[in-house]
Amino acid sequence: MSNRPQPAVGSNAFPAPKRGLPTPFQRTVQRRSEEVPATPNGVCPTPPIPPWALERPRGGPDRASGASPAGEGKTCRTCKAELPLEAFAEHNGSRDGRRLDCRECLLSGRRKLKIETPAQRARRKERQARKKWQRSYRAARGRHQARFPKAARAGRIAKEAARTGRIPKPAHCQVLDCTETRHLERHHHDYDRPLEVLWACAAHHRRGHSVGFILVAPGIPEHYGNIPTRA
């Protein structure tokens, strides 16, 4: 503790606040509140929503119909071509419910998957080992399971069935012409049938959800490669 004499309140170092005048924080709040246009209910106005967006379910148009509003399309991120929405696979995380790359670019290999370098992998492992990241990940999984309860239930049932041996794990990926033996994941074609799974490697599983279907190996029912609607 220093023996220096501390300046008293009201001196030049610590001027005493003047009564009746707003503080700098209060002036900032008042200025920002005046900049926001006034609305009847006191809520900041939002841009108008097109009528077709109110009828479209979250995650894109209905897969059964496959229809999109008349004259609507988007530009592919890879080939830069203006295409209708039907040329893009469904994606729940996109604003319009479709992928950024068209099916042709994904199937032909023009859109290359990002390969993680050893340095990037080490940084990711270090980041995922932090307690803060793990808490955020658990919270995100909880929100995802609450948003898609049927998919979460099917995943839990299939995981338990694989652990007990009711769903045998194959020696390699069950996608056409793939012999990958690592990172096999369980893919559901129908969340109402949780025990009917296709074992696919992580790369083919992601690509199947990108293009909208998975080509299965001979001997596997073809409908096992369908991509279900999230529910």
Biotite code that builds the C-alpha atoms (Angstrom):
import biotite.structure as struc

atoms = struc.array([
    struc.Atom([0.000, 0.000, 0.000], chain_id="A", res_id=1, res_name="MET", atom_name="CA", element="C"),
    struc.Atom([1.485, 3.350, -0.995], chain_id="A", res_id=2, res_name="SER", atom_name="CA", element="C"),
    struc.Atom([1.963, 6.104, 1.582], chain_id="A", res_id=3, res_name="ASN", atom_name="CA", element="C"),
    struc.Atom([1.076, 8.767, -0.959], chain_id="A", res_id=4, res_name="ARG", atom_name="CA", element="C"),
    struc.Atom([-1.809, 10.996, 0.051], chain_id="A", res_id=5, res_name="PRO", atom_name="CA", element="C"),
    struc.Atom([-4.882, 10.141, -2.013], chain_id="A", res_id=6, res_name="GLN", atom_name="CA", element="C"),
    struc.Atom([-6.762, 13.052, -3.630], chain_id="A", res_id=7, res_name="PRO", atom_name="CA", element="C"),
    struc.Atom([-10.083, 13.782, -2.036], chain_id="A", res_id=8, res_name="ALA", atom_name="CA", element="C"),
    struc.Atom([-13.336, 13.565, -3.931], chain_id="A", res_id=9, res_name="VAL", atom_name="CA", element="C"),
    struc.Atom([-14.081, 16.936, -5.449], chain_id="A", res_id=10, res_name="GLY", atom_name="CA", element="C"),
    struc.Atom([-10.458, 17.755, -6.265], chain_id="A", res_id=11, res_name="SER", atom_name="CA", element="C"),
    struc.Atom([-9.095, 18.186, -9.791], chain_id="A", res_id=12, res_name="ASN", atom_name="CA", element="C"),
    struc.Atom([-8.160, 14.469, -9.967], chain_id="A", res_id=13, res_name="ALA", atom_name="CA", element="C"),
    struc.Atom([-11.646, 13.176, -9.057], chain_id="A", res_id=14, res_name="PHE", atom_name="CA", element="C"),
    struc.Atom([-14.197, 15.860, -9.868], chain_id="A", res_id=15, res_name="PRO", atom_name="CA", element="C"),
    struc.Atom([-17.443, 15.428, -7.999], chain_id="A", res_id=16, res_name="ALA", atom_name="CA", element="C"),
    struc.Atom([-20.447, 14.544, -10.189], chain_id="A", res_id=17, res_name="PRO", atom_name="CA", element="C"),
    struc.Atom([-22.867, 17.378, -10.741], chain_id="A", res_id=18, res_name="LYS", atom_name="CA", element="C"),
    struc.Atom([-26.365, 16.706, -9.557], chain_id="A", res_id=19, res_name="ARG", atom_name="CA", element="C"),
    struc.Atom([-29.158, 16.773, -12.121], chain_id="A", res_id=20, res_name="GLY", atom_name="CA", element="C"),
    struc.Atom([-26.904, 16.152, -15.166], chain_id="A", res_id=21, res_name="LEU", atom_name="CA", element="C"),
    struc.Atom([-26.849, 12.788, -17.019], chain_id="A", res_id=22, res_name="PRO", atom_name="CA", element="C"),
    struc.Atom([-23.727, 10.660, -16.999], chain_id="A", res_id=23, res_name="THR", atom_name="CA", element="C"),
    struc.Atom([-21.829, 9.917, -20.262], chain_id="A", res_id=24, res_name="PRO", atom_name="CA", element="C"),
    struc.Atom([-23.392, 6.426, -20.342], chain_id="A", res_id=25, res_name="PHE", atom_name="CA", element="C"),
    struc.Atom([-26.893, 7.889, -19.963], chain_id="A", res_id=26, res_name="GLN", atom_name="CA", element="C"),
    struc.Atom([-26.205, 10.391, -22.738], chain_id="A", res_id=27, res_name="ARG", atom_name="CA", element="C"),
    struc.Atom([-25.034, 7.558, -25.043], chain_id="A", res_id=28, res_name="THR", atom_name="CA", element="C"),
    struc.Atom([-28.175, 5.523, -24.346], chain_id="A", res_id=29, res_name="VAL", atom_name="CA", element="C"),
    struc.Atom([-30.358, 8.567, -24.964], chain_id="A", res_id=30, res_name="GLN", atom_name="CA", element="C"),
    struc.Atom([-28.587, 9.396, -28.237], chain_id="A", res_id=31, res_name="ARG", atom_name="CA", element="C"),
    struc.Atom([-28.895, 5.822, -29.569], chain_id="A", res_id=32, res_name="ARG", atom_name="CA", element="C"),
    struc.Atom([-32.555, 5.630, -28.601], chain_id="A", res_id=33, res_name="SER", atom_name="CA", element="C"),
    struc.Atom([-33.210, 8.799, -30.597], chain_id="A", res_id=34, res_name="GLU", atom_name="CA", element="C"),
    struc.Atom([-31.482, 7.332, -33.662], chain_id="A", res_id=35, res_name="GLU", atom_name="CA", element="C"),
    struc.Atom([-33.834, 4.295, -33.776], chain_id="A", res_id=36, res_name="VAL", atom_name="CA", element="C"),
    struc.Atom([-37.092, 5.122, -35.603], chain_id="A", res_id=37, res_name="PRO", atom_name="CA", element="C"),
    struc.Atom([-40.113, 5.013, -33.377], chain_id="A", res_id=38, res_name="ALA", atom_name="CA", element="C"),
    struc.Atom([-42.690, 2.245, -33.869], chain_id="A", res_id=39, res_name="THR", atom_name="CA", element="C"),
    struc.Atom([-46.119, 1.737, -32.269], chain_id="A", res_id=40, res_name="PRO", atom_name="CA", element="C"),
    struc.Atom([-44.988, -1.225, -30.180], chain_id="A", res_id=41, res_name="ASN", atom_name="CA", element="C"),
    struc.Atom([-41.499, 0.086, -29.458], chain_id="A", res_id=42, res_name="GLY", atom_name="CA", element="C"),
    struc.Atom([-39.748, -2.641, -31.507], chain_id="A", res_id=43, res_name="VAL", atom_name="CA", element="C"),
    struc.Atom([-37.109, -1.862, -34.086], chain_id="A", res_id=44, res_name="CYS", atom_name="CA", element="C"),
    struc.Atom([-38.680, -2.258, -37.566], chain_id="A", res_id=45, res_name="PRO", atom_name="CA", element="C"),
    struc.Atom([-37.674, -5.266, -39.672], chain_id="A", res_id=46, res_name="THR", atom_name="CA", element="C"),
    struc.Atom([-37.692, -5.599, -43.470], chain_id="A", res_id=47, res_name="PRO", atom_name="CA", element="C"),
    struc.Atom([-40.864, -7.069, -44.975], chain_id="A", res_id=48, res_name="PRO", atom_name="CA", element="C"),
    struc.Atom([-40.977, -10.850, -45.405], chain_id="A", res_id=49, res_name="ILE", atom_name="CA", element="C"),
    struc.Atom([-42.022, -12.163, -48.844], chain_id="A", res_id=50, res_name="PRO", atom_name="CA", element="C"),
    struc.Atom([-45.281, -14.167, -48.805], chain_id="A", res_id=51, res_name="PRO", atom_name="CA", element="C"),
    struc.Atom([-43.654, -17.364, -50.115], chain_id="A", res_id=52, res_name="TRP", atom_name="CA", element="C"),
    struc.Atom([-41.179, -17.394, -47.193], chain_id="A", res_id=53, res_name="ALA", atom_name="CA", element="C"),
    struc.Atom([-44.052, -17.687, -44.716], chain_id="A", res_id=54, res_name="LEU", atom_name="CA", element="C"),
    struc.Atom([-45.348, -20.831, -46.437], chain_id="A", res_id=55, res_name="GLU", atom_name="CA", element="C"),
    struc.Atom([-41.936, -22.526, -46.788], chain_id="A", res_id=56, res_name="ARG", atom_name="CA", element="C"),
    struc.Atom([-40.876, -24.738, -43.845], chain_id="A", res_id=57, res_name="PRO", atom_name="CA", element="C"),
    struc.Atom([-37.493, -24.166, -42.236], chain_id="A", res_id=58, res_name="ARG", atom_name="CA", element="C"),
    struc.Atom([-34.770, -26.003, -44.109], chain_id="A", res_id=59, res_name="GLY", atom_name="CA", element="C"),
    struc.Atom([-36.077, -25.351, -47.627], chain_id="A", res_id=60, res_name="GLY", atom_name="CA", element="C"),
    struc.Atom([-39.081, -26.357, -49.739], chain_id="A", res_id=61, res_name="PRO", atom_name="CA", element="C"),
    struc.Atom([-40.933, -29.607, -49.274], chain_id="A", res_id=62, res_name="ASP", atom_name="CA", element="C"),
    struc.Atom([-38.965, -32.545, -50.679], chain_id="A", res_id=63, res_name="ARG", atom_name="CA", element="C"),
    struc.Atom([-42.114, -34.265, -51.875], chain_id="A", res_id=64, res_name="ALA", atom_name="CA", element="C"),
    struc.Atom([-43.070, -31.405, -54.204], chain_id="A", res_id=65, res_name="SER", atom_name="CA", element="C"),
    struc.Atom([-39.590, -30.016, -54.901], chain_id="A", res_id=66, res_name="GLY", atom_name="CA", element="C"),
    struc.Atom([-41.212, -26.825, -56.132], chain_id="A", res_id=67, res_name="ALA", atom_name="CA", element="C"),
    struc.Atom([-39.790, -23.333, -55.775], chain_id="A", res_id=68, res_name="SER", atom_name="CA", element="C"),
    struc.Atom([-41.406, -19.909, -56.318], chain_id="A", res_id=69, res_name="PRO", atom_name="CA", element="C"),
    struc.Atom([-41.734, -18.894, -59.948], chain_id="A", res_id=70, res_name="ALA", atom_name="CA", element="C"),
    struc.Atom([-38.652, -17.152, -61.322], chain_id="A", res_id=71, res_name="GLY", atom_name="CA", element="C"),
    struc.Atom([-36.511, -17.865, -58.262], chain_id="A", res_id=72, res_name="GLU", atom_name="CA", element="C"),
    struc.Atom([-32.966, -19.114, -58.606], chain_id="A", res_id=73, res_name="GLY", atom_name="CA", element="C"),
    struc.Atom([-29.436, -18.631, -57.325], chain_id="A", res_id=74, res_name="LYS", atom_name="CA", element="C"),
    struc.Atom([-25.844, -18.534, -58.539], chain_id="A", res_id=75, res_name="THR", atom_name="CA", element="C"),
    struc.Atom([-23.551, -21.505, -57.937], chain_id="A", res_id=76, res_name="CYS", atom_name="CA", element="C"),
    struc.Atom([-20.493, -20.627, -55.873], chain_id="A", res_id=77, res_name="ARG", atom_name="CA", element="C"),
    struc.Atom([-18.202, -22.816, -58.007], chain_id="A", res_id=78, res_name="THR", atom_name="CA", element="C"),
    struc.Atom([-19.328, -22.587, -61.641], chain_id="A", res_id=79, res_name="CYS", atom_name="CA", element="C"),
    struc.Atom([-20.957, -19.121, -61.262], chain_id="A", res_id=80, res_name="LYS", atom_name="CA", element="C"),
    struc.Atom([-23.981, -20.274, -63.301], chain_id="A", res_id=81, res_name="ALA", atom_name="CA", element="C"),
    struc.Atom([-27.475, -18.956, -62.597], chain_id="A", res_id=82, res_name="GLU", atom_name="CA", element="C"),
    struc.Atom([-29.577, -22.053, -61.910], chain_id="A", res_id=83, res_name="LEU", atom_name="CA", element="C"),
    struc.Atom([-33.037, -22.821, -60.476], chain_id="A", res_id=84, res_name="PRO", atom_name="CA", element="C"),
    struc.Atom([-33.293, -23.896, -56.867], chain_id="A", res_id=85, res_name="LEU", atom_name="CA", element="C"),
    struc.Atom([-33.978, -27.499, -57.892], chain_id="A", res_id=86, res_name="GLU", atom_name="CA", element="C"),
    struc.Atom([-30.331, -27.721, -59.077], chain_id="A", res_id=87, res_name="ALA", atom_name="CA", element="C"),
    struc.Atom([-29.135, -27.283, -55.479], chain_id="A", res_id=88, res_name="PHE", atom_name="CA", element="C"),
    struc.Atom([-29.468, -29.864, -52.709], chain_id="A", res_id=89, res_name="ALA", atom_name="CA", element="C"),
    struc.Atom([-31.395, -29.019, -49.551], chain_id="A", res_id=90, res_name="GLU", atom_name="CA", element="C"),
    struc.Atom([-29.462, -27.658, -46.592], chain_id="A", res_id=91, res_name="HIS", atom_name="CA", element="C"),
    struc.Atom([-31.021, -26.848, -43.223], chain_id="A", res_id=92, res_name="ASN", atom_name="CA", element="C"),
    struc.Atom([-28.423, -24.242, -42.291], chain_id="A", res_id=93, res_name="GLY", atom_name="CA", element="C"),
    struc.Atom([-28.875, -22.044, -45.379], chain_id="A", res_id=94, res_name="SER", atom_name="CA", element="C"),
    struc.Atom([-31.157, -19.007, -45.558], chain_id="A", res_id=95, res_name="ARG", atom_name="CA", element="C"),
    struc.Atom([-32.967, -20.273, -48.652], chain_id="A", res_id=96, res_name="ASP", atom_name="CA", element="C"),
    struc.Atom([-32.724, -23.926, -47.619], chain_id="A", res_id=97, res_name="GLY", atom_name="CA", element="C"),
    struc.Atom([-30.280, -24.866, -50.414], chain_id="A", res_id=98, res_name="ARG", atom_name="CA", element="C"),
    struc.Atom([-26.561, -25.538, -50.781], chain_id="A", res_id=99, res_name="ARG", atom_name="CA", element="C"),
    struc.Atom([-24.176, -22.908, -52.165], chain_id="A", res_id=100, res_name="LEU", atom_name="CA", element="C"),
    struc.Atom([-22.839, -25.326, -54.820], chain_id="A", res_id=101, res_name="ASP", atom_name="CA", element="C"),
    struc.Atom([-24.985, -27.038, -57.447], chain_id="A", res_id=102, res_name="CYS", atom_name="CA", element="C"),
    struc.Atom([-25.315, -30.808, -57.622], chain_id="A", res_id=103, res_name="ARG", atom_name="CA", element="C"),
    struc.Atom([-23.286, -30.979, -60.850], chain_id="A", res_id=104, res_name="GLU", atom_name="CA", element="C"),
    struc.Atom([-20.247, -29.303, -59.269], chain_id="A", res_id=105, res_name="CYS", atom_name="CA", element="C"),
    struc.Atom([-20.427, -31.581, -56.233], chain_id="A", res_id=106, res_name="LEU", atom_name="CA", element="C"),
    struc.Atom([-20.818, -34.767, -58.273], chain_id="A", res_id=107, res_name="LEU", atom_name="CA", element="C"),
    struc.Atom([-18.172, -33.906, -60.883], chain_id="A", res_id=108, res_name="SER", atom_name="CA", element="C"),
    struc.Atom([-15.579, -33.011, -58.260], chain_id="A", res_id=109, res_name="GLY", atom_name="CA", element="C"),
    struc.Atom([-15.182, -29.383, -59.346], chain_id="A", res_id=110, res_name="ARG", atom_name="CA", element="C"),
    struc.Atom([-15.914, -28.401, -55.757], chain_id="A", res_id=111, res_name="ARG", atom_name="CA", element="C"),
    struc.Atom([-12.988, -29.777, -53.786], chain_id="A", res_id=112, res_name="LYS", atom_name="CA", element="C"),
    struc.Atom([-13.305, -30.710, -50.126], chain_id="A", res_id=113, res_name="LEU", atom_name="CA", element="C"),
    struc.Atom([-11.028, -28.838, -47.753], chain_id="A", res_id=114, res_name="LYS", atom_name="CA", element="C"),
    struc.Atom([-8.243, -31.087, -46.466], chain_id="A", res_id=115, res_name="ILE", atom_name="CA", element="C"),
    struc.Atom([-7.122, -30.339, -42.933], chain_id="A", res_id=116, res_name="GLU", atom_name="CA", element="C"),
    struc.Atom([-3.379, -29.902, -42.522], chain_id="A", res_id=117, res_name="THR", atom_name="CA", element="C"),
    struc.Atom([-1.541, -31.359, -39.501], chain_id="A", res_id=118, res_name="PRO", atom_name="CA", element="C"),
    struc.Atom([-1.068, -27.859, -38.083], chain_id="A", res_id=119, res_name="ALA", atom_name="CA", element="C"),
    struc.Atom([-4.785, -27.090, -38.463], chain_id="A", res_id=120, res_name="GLN", atom_name="CA", element="C"),
    struc.Atom([-5.669, -30.413, -36.866], chain_id="A", res_id=121, res_name="ARG", atom_name="CA", element="C"),
    struc.Atom([-3.401, -29.681, -33.883], chain_id="A", res_id=122, res_name="ALA", atom_name="CA", element="C"),
    struc.Atom([-4.983, -26.255, -33.401], chain_id="A", res_id=123, res_name="ARG", atom_name="CA", element="C"),
    struc.Atom([-8.478, -27.747, -33.635], chain_id="A", res_id=124, res_name="ARG", atom_name="CA", element="C"),
    struc.Atom([-7.663, -30.421, -31.057], chain_id="A", res_id=125, res_name="LYS", atom_name="CA", element="C"),
    struc.Atom([-6.269, -27.772, -28.729], chain_id="A", res_id=126, res_name="GLU", atom_name="CA", element="C"),
    struc.Atom([-9.357, -25.618, -29.156], chain_id="A", res_id=127, res_name="ARG", atom_name="CA", element="C"),
    struc.Atom([-11.731, -28.534, -28.572], chain_id="A", res_id=128, res_name="GLN", atom_name="CA", element="C"),
    struc.Atom([-9.915, -29.466, -25.354], chain_id="A", res_id=129, res_name="ALA", atom_name="CA", element="C"),
    struc.Atom([-10.907, -26.193, -23.721], chain_id="A", res_id=130, res_name="ARG", atom_name="CA", element="C"),
    struc.Atom([-13.721, -26.269, -21.164], chain_id="A", res_id=131, res_name="LYS", atom_name="CA", element="C"),
    struc.Atom([-15.406, -23.267, -22.754], chain_id="A", res_id=132, res_name="LYS", atom_name="CA", element="C"),
    struc.Atom([-15.553, -24.983, -26.164], chain_id="A", res_id=133, res_name="TRP", atom_name="CA", element="C"),
    struc.Atom([-16.957, -28.177, -24.615], chain_id="A", res_id=134, res_name="GLN", atom_name="CA", element="C"),
    struc.Atom([-19.702, -26.270, -22.798], chain_id="A", res_id=135, res_name="ARG", atom_name="CA", element="C"),
    struc.Atom([-20.616, -24.466, -26.007], chain_id="A", res_id=136, res_name="SER", atom_name="CA", element="C"),
    struc.Atom([-20.640, -27.758, -27.937], chain_id="A", res_id=137, res_name="TYR", atom_name="CA", element="C"),
    struc.Atom([-22.953, -29.443, -25.411], chain_id="A", res_id=138, res_name="ARG", atom_name="CA", element="C"),
    struc.Atom([-25.311, -26.466, -25.538], chain_id="A", res_id=139, res_name="ALA", atom_name="CA", element="C"),
    struc.Atom([-25.347, -26.541, -29.358], chain_id="A", res_id=140, res_name="ALA", atom_name="CA", element="C"),
    struc.Atom([-26.106, -30.292, -29.353], chain_id="A", res_id=141, res_name="ARG", atom_name="CA", element="C"),
    struc.Atom([-28.966, -29.698, -26.933], chain_id="A", res_id=142, res_name="GLY", atom_name="CA", element="C"),
    struc.Atom([-30.447, -27.040, -29.219], chain_id="A", res_id=143, res_name="ARG", atom_name="CA", element="C"),
    struc.Atom([-30.050, -29.325, -32.248], chain_id="A", res_id=144, res_name="HIS", atom_name="CA", element="C"),
    struc.Atom([-31.790, -32.236, -30.482], chain_id="A", res_id=145, res_name="GLN", atom_name="CA", element="C"),
    struc.Atom([-34.628, -29.960, -29.385], chain_id="A", res_id=146, res_name="ALA", atom_name="CA", element="C"),
    struc.Atom([-35.027, -28.675, -32.951], chain_id="A", res_id=147, res_name="ARG", atom_name="CA", element="C"),
    struc.Atom([-34.925, -32.151, -34.586], chain_id="A", res_id=148, res_name="PHE", atom_name="CA", element="C"),
    struc.Atom([-36.304, -34.590, -31.967], chain_id="A", res_id=149, res_name="PRO", atom_name="CA", element="C"),
    struc.Atom([-36.990, -37.456, -34.410], chain_id="A", res_id=150, res_name="LYS", atom_name="CA", element="C"),
    struc.Atom([-33.457, -37.390, -35.805], chain_id="A", res_id=151, res_name="ALA", atom_name="CA", element="C"),
    struc.Atom([-31.987, -37.262, -32.299], chain_id="A", res_id=152, res_name="ALA", atom_name="CA", element="C"),
    struc.Atom([-34.146, -40.189, -31.149], chain_id="A", res_id=153, res_name="ARG", atom_name="CA", element="C"),
    struc.Atom([-33.180, -42.302, -34.181], chain_id="A", res_id=154, res_name="ALA", atom_name="CA", element="C"),
    struc.Atom([-29.511, -41.558, -33.552], chain_id="A", res_id=155, res_name="GLY", atom_name="CA", element="C"),
    struc.Atom([-29.722, -42.628, -29.904], chain_id="A", res_id=156, res_name="ARG", atom_name="CA", element="C"),
    struc.Atom([-31.533, -45.877, -30.756], chain_id="A", res_id=157, res_name="ILE", atom_name="CA", element="C"),
    struc.Atom([-29.065, -46.752, -33.529], chain_id="A", res_id=158, res_name="ALA", atom_name="CA", element="C"),
    struc.Atom([-26.083, -45.982, -31.304], chain_id="A", res_id=159, res_name="LYS", atom_name="CA", element="C"),
    struc.Atom([-27.363, -48.266, -28.548], chain_id="A", res_id=160, res_name="GLU", atom_name="CA", element="C"),
    struc.Atom([-28.234, -51.003, -31.077], chain_id="A", res_id=161, res_name="ALA", atom_name="CA", element="C"),
    struc.Atom([-24.731, -50.832, -32.549], chain_id="A", res_id=162, res_name="ALA", atom_name="CA", element="C"),
    struc.Atom([-23.216, -51.047, -29.069], chain_id="A", res_id=163, res_name="ARG", atom_name="CA", element="C"),
    struc.Atom([-25.216, -54.158, -28.188], chain_id="A", res_id=164, res_name="THR", atom_name="CA", element="C"),
    struc.Atom([-24.655, -55.841, -31.560], chain_id="A", res_id=165, res_name="GLY", atom_name="CA", element="C"),
    struc.Atom([-28.190, -55.560, -32.964], chain_id="A", res_id=166, res_name="ARG", atom_name="CA", element="C"),
    struc.Atom([-26.795, -53.532, -35.874], chain_id="A", res_id=167, res_name="ILE", atom_name="CA", element="C"),
    struc.Atom([-23.611, -55.246, -37.090], chain_id="A", res_id=168, res_name="PRO", atom_name="CA", element="C"),
    struc.Atom([-20.840, -52.910, -38.180], chain_id="A", res_id=169, res_name="LYS", atom_name="CA", element="C"),
    struc.Atom([-19.391, -53.815, -41.603], chain_id="A", res_id=170, res_name="PRO", atom_name="CA", element="C"),
    struc.Atom([-15.700, -54.044, -42.362], chain_id="A", res_id=171, res_name="ALA", atom_name="CA", element="C"),
    struc.Atom([-15.734, -50.962, -44.621], chain_id="A", res_id=172, res_name="HIS", atom_name="CA", element="C"),
    struc.Atom([-17.954, -48.201, -46.007], chain_id="A", res_id=173, res_name="CYS", atom_name="CA", element="C"),
    struc.Atom([-21.158, -49.384, -47.711], chain_id="A", res_id=174, res_name="GLN", atom_name="CA", element="C"),
    struc.Atom([-21.081, -46.662, -50.381], chain_id="A", res_id=175, res_name="VAL", atom_name="CA", element="C"),
    struc.Atom([-20.495, -47.722, -53.977], chain_id="A", res_id=176, res_name="LEU", atom_name="CA", element="C"),
    struc.Atom([-16.777, -48.371, -54.780], chain_id="A", res_id=177, res_name="ASP", atom_name="CA", element="C"),
    struc.Atom([-15.588, -47.272, -51.332], chain_id="A", res_id=178, res_name="CYS", atom_name="CA", element="C"),
    struc.Atom([-13.355, -49.422, -49.123], chain_id="A", res_id=179, res_name="THR", atom_name="CA", element="C"),
    struc.Atom([-12.683, -46.911, -46.335], chain_id="A", res_id=180, res_name="GLU", atom_name="CA", element="C"),
    struc.Atom([-12.512, -48.598, -42.936], chain_id="A", res_id=181, res_name="THR", atom_name="CA", element="C"),
    struc.Atom([-12.130, -45.537, -40.691], chain_id="A", res_id=182, res_name="ARG", atom_name="CA", element="C"),
    struc.Atom([-14.632, -42.958, -39.430], chain_id="A", res_id=183, res_name="HIS", atom_name="CA", element="C"),
    struc.Atom([-17.750, -44.971, -40.319], chain_id="A", res_id=184, res_name="LEU", atom_name="CA", element="C"),
    struc.Atom([-21.011, -43.168, -39.497], chain_id="A", res_id=185, res_name="GLU", atom_name="CA", element="C"),
    struc.Atom([-24.625, -44.336, -39.326], chain_id="A", res_id=186, res_name="ARG", atom_name="CA", element="C"),
    struc.Atom([-26.891, -42.807, -41.980], chain_id="A", res_id=187, res_name="HIS", atom_name="CA", element="C"),
    struc.Atom([-30.709, -42.994, -41.699], chain_id="A", res_id=188, res_name="HIS", atom_name="CA", element="C"),
    struc.Atom([-32.923, -42.939, -44.756], chain_id="A", res_id=189, res_name="HIS", atom_name="CA", element="C"),
    struc.Atom([-36.049, -42.710, -42.561], chain_id="A", res_id=190, res_name="ASP", atom_name="CA", element="C"),
    struc.Atom([-36.028, -41.487, -38.965], chain_id="A", res_id=191, res_name="TYR", atom_name="CA", element="C"),
    struc.Atom([-39.132, -43.563, -38.230], chain_id="A", res_id=192, res_name="ASP", atom_name="CA", element="C"),
    struc.Atom([-37.001, -46.682, -38.868], chain_id="A", res_id=193, res_name="ARG", atom_name="CA", element="C"),
    struc.Atom([-34.003, -46.123, -36.601], chain_id="A", res_id=194, res_name="PRO", atom_name="CA", element="C"),
    struc.Atom([-32.602, -49.657, -36.984], chain_id="A", res_id=195, res_name="LEU", atom_name="CA", element="C"),
    struc.Atom([-32.268, -49.388, -40.781], chain_id="A", res_id=196, res_name="GLU", atom_name="CA", element="C"),
    struc.Atom([-28.916, -47.657, -41.215], chain_id="A", res_id=197, res_name="VAL", atom_name="CA", element="C"),
    struc.Atom([-26.289, -47.341, -43.913], chain_id="A", res_id=198, res_name="LEU", atom_name="CA", element="C"),
    struc.Atom([-22.692, -47.362, -42.692], chain_id="A", res_id=199, res_name="TRP", atom_name="CA", element="C"),
    struc.Atom([-20.874, -44.637, -44.627], chain_id="A", res_id=200, res_name="ALA", atom_name="CA", element="C"),
    struc.Atom([-17.505, -43.001, -44.152], chain_id="A", res_id=201, res_name="CYS", atom_name="CA", element="C"),
    struc.Atom([-17.546, -39.374, -43.043], chain_id="A", res_id=202, res_name="ALA", atom_name="CA", element="C"),
    struc.Atom([-16.570, -38.046, -46.475], chain_id="A", res_id=203, res_name="ALA", atom_name="CA", element="C"),
    struc.Atom([-19.314, -39.900, -48.373], chain_id="A", res_id=204, res_name="HIS", atom_name="CA", element="C"),
    struc.Atom([-21.836, -39.139, -45.637], chain_id="A", res_id=205, res_name="HIS", atom_name="CA", element="C"),
    struc.Atom([-21.243, -35.383, -45.973], chain_id="A", res_id=206, res_name="ARG", atom_name="CA", element="C"),
    struc.Atom([-21.206, -35.532, -49.766], chain_id="A", res_id=207, res_name="ARG", atom_name="CA", element="C"),
    struc.Atom([-24.466, -37.524, -49.801], chain_id="A", res_id=208, res_name="GLY", atom_name="CA", element="C"),
    struc.Atom([-26.222, -34.870, -47.754], chain_id="A", res_id=209, res_name="HIS", atom_name="CA", element="C"),
    struc.Atom([-24.757, -32.228, -50.085], chain_id="A", res_id=210, res_name="SER", atom_name="CA", element="C"),
    struc.Atom([-25.988, -33.740, -53.362], chain_id="A", res_id=211, res_name="VAL", atom_name="CA", element="C"),
    struc.Atom([-29.227, -35.221, -51.976], chain_id="A", res_id=212, res_name="GLY", atom_name="CA", element="C"),
    struc.Atom([-28.567, -38.993, -52.272], chain_id="A", res_id=213, res_name="PHE", atom_name="CA", element="C"),
    struc.Atom([-25.964, -41.693, -51.614], chain_id="A", res_id=214, res_name="ILE", atom_name="CA", element="C"),
    struc.Atom([-25.020, -44.408, -54.104], chain_id="A", res_id=215, res_name="LEU", atom_name="CA", element="C"),
    struc.Atom([-24.991, -47.669, -52.160], chain_id="A", res_id=216, res_name="VAL", atom_name="CA", element="C"),
    struc.Atom([-22.887, -50.759, -52.831], chain_id="A", res_id=217, res_name="ALA", atom_name="CA", element="C"),
    struc.Atom([-24.370, -53.890, -54.446], chain_id="A", res_id=218, res_name="PRO", atom_name="CA", element="C"),
    struc.Atom([-26.440, -55.940, -52.026], chain_id="A", res_id=219, res_name="GLY", atom_name="CA", element="C"),
    struc.Atom([-27.604, -52.888, -50.053], chain_id="A", res_id=220, res_name="ILE", atom_name="CA", element="C"),
    struc.Atom([-31.221, -51.728, -50.598], chain_id="A", res_id=221, res_name="PRO", atom_name="CA", element="C"),
    struc.Atom([-31.151, -48.685, -52.855], chain_id="A", res_id=222, res_name="GLU", atom_name="CA", element="C"),
    struc.Atom([-33.529, -46.674, -50.673], chain_id="A", res_id=223, res_name="HIS", atom_name="CA", element="C"),
    struc.Atom([-30.961, -46.800, -47.851], chain_id="A", res_id=224, res_name="TYR", atom_name="CA", element="C"),
    struc.Atom([-29.174, -44.000, -49.717], chain_id="A", res_id=225, res_name="GLY", atom_name="CA", element="C"),
    struc.Atom([-32.114, -41.577, -49.558], chain_id="A", res_id=226, res_name="ASN", atom_name="CA", element="C"),
    struc.Atom([-31.704, -38.349, -47.587], chain_id="A", res_id=227, res_name="ILE", atom_name="CA", element="C"),
    struc.Atom([-34.571, -37.834, -45.111], chain_id="A", res_id=228, res_name="PRO", atom_name="CA", element="C"),
    struc.Atom([-36.191, -34.565, -44.186], chain_id="A", res_id=229, res_name="THR", atom_name="CA", element="C"),
    struc.Atom([-34.988, -33.291, -40.836], chain_id="A", res_id=230, res_name="ARG", atom_name="CA", element="C"),
    struc.Atom([-37.667, -33.604, -38.161], chain_id="A", res_id=231, res_name="ALA", atom_name="CA", element="C"),
])
